[in-house]
Amino acid sequence: MRLRPEIAAVPPYQQGRPAPEGGFKLSSNENPFPPLPAVVEAVQREAERVNRYPRPGSPLLQQALARELGVDAERILIGDGSASLLQQLIHAVAGVGDEVVYAWRSFDAYPLFVRTGGATPVEVPLGPDHEHDLDAMAAAITERTRAVLVCSPNNPTGTIVDPGELEAFLDRVPSDVLVMLDEAYVEFVREPVPDGIALQRQRDNVVVLRTFSKAYGLAGLRVGYAVGDPAVLRGADLTGVPLSQTALGSAAAIAALEHRDENLERIEQIVQHRDALWRALVDAGVAVPRPHGNFLWVPSRPGQEDAIHDILFANRLVAKVFPEGTRISVGEPEADELVVAAATAIQALQ
Ligand SMILES: Cc1ncc(COP(=O)(O)O)c(C=O)c1O
């Protein structure tokens, strides 16, 4: 059996370790709150109809989001997670011989989706404060570039892009290059952020991606959406699997939107918790950049990964360890003391 060469060349995905006995899984930026009762009820109601296929395109959720965001329904594409939509968009615009520019380190699915589509990743190192270097990203665009990804807040470093700097960057991107604004964590930001919805209205080459997995706590149901030019979304739709968004997921997302106030309250609690944990880390002398998502970034050096896994294990934590640092999700408050102890020990390795 022969795999396509671009698939055979993809490095294996690094699986996370399981949570130790009685420990805390802080490795996937999940929402620690269980689903709202209204969400569970909506899923149970919908469960009685699972002998039927879902409606193509999840039109009820599409309409609910159109009302919520104040955009035409045709400018919204529902996906089974925003990761699927990222893959669909990348595969719709970039193939063999094309390039896709993104900051690095960022969401680890980006290189995977670019490579499986046959295109070439162009990774632009983050700046000194773990932020996107938009000038360097603009300079990395060539005639081969078909797409650019901007992740704000950036997974895994938690940094955000400045609205003015993003607009200046977009002015430098050719109008036939797709810009994907990945806003998976936007609901946790308390600073001025670019208005992605307004930007995509003014620029046909901008698509905004959001998810119900994080702030709305529906990670297990896989619901995300893209907002942008209908022609671009049509292309992305064609590269996806028909009917892959489940009716259960759509019903849960509609219920989550209908109970917006309860969700906003929970999001606010996570934000307050994040900021308190960040302050505790800074007070303990750990150099953690100001977080804007639901996770914290503890920088380290390549080669320290095994020692960091040992420290996390000793503190009954699972977090995501990269060569440049460790991403720790803001989870159960009971884990906070362990997080401070682990982060302090990680910093002491340097
Ligand atoms: C930056 C970013 N984008 C997109 C996603 C995908 O989220 P989902 O596919 O659950 O919607 C994630 C998930 O971790 C993420 O961190």
PDBQT file of the ligand as one rigid body, heavy atoms in Angstrom, charges set to zero:
ROOT
HETATM    1  C1  LIG A 401      -6.911  27.884  18.405  1.00  0.00    +0.000 C 
HETATM    2  C2  LIG A 401      -7.895  26.775  18.226  1.00  0.00    +0.000 A 
HETATM    3  N1  LIG A 401      -8.647  26.770  17.138  1.00  0.00    +0.000 NA
HETATM    4  C3  LIG A 401      -9.553  25.807  16.926  1.00  0.00    +0.000 A 
HETATM    5  C4  LIG A 401      -9.714  24.791  17.835  1.00  0.00    +0.000 A 
HETATM    6  C5  LIG A 401     -10.698  23.704  17.501  1.00  0.00    +0.000 C 
HETATM    7  O1  LIG A 401     -11.759  23.653  18.331  1.00  0.00    +0.000 OA
HETATM    8  P1  LIG A 401     -13.034  22.744  17.985  1.00  0.00    +0.000 P 
HETATM    9  O2  LIG A 401     -12.690  21.887  16.813  1.00  0.00    +0.000 OA
HETATM   10  O3  LIG A 401     -13.286  21.966  19.211  1.00  0.00    +0.000 OA
HETATM   11  O4  LIG A 401     -14.108  23.714  17.637  1.00  0.00    +0.000 OA
HETATM   12  C6  LIG A 401      -8.952  24.752  18.986  1.00  0.00    +0.000 A 
HETATM   13  C7  LIG A 401      -9.100  23.641  19.940  1.00  0.00    +0.000 C 
HETATM   14  O5  LIG A 401      -8.319  23.425  20.827  1.00  0.00    +0.000 OA
HETATM   15  C8  LIG A 401      -8.010  25.772  19.196  1.00  0.00    +0.000 A 
HETATM   16  O6  LIG A 401      -7.227  25.795  20.262  1.00  0.00    +0.000 OA
ENDROOT
TORSDOF 0
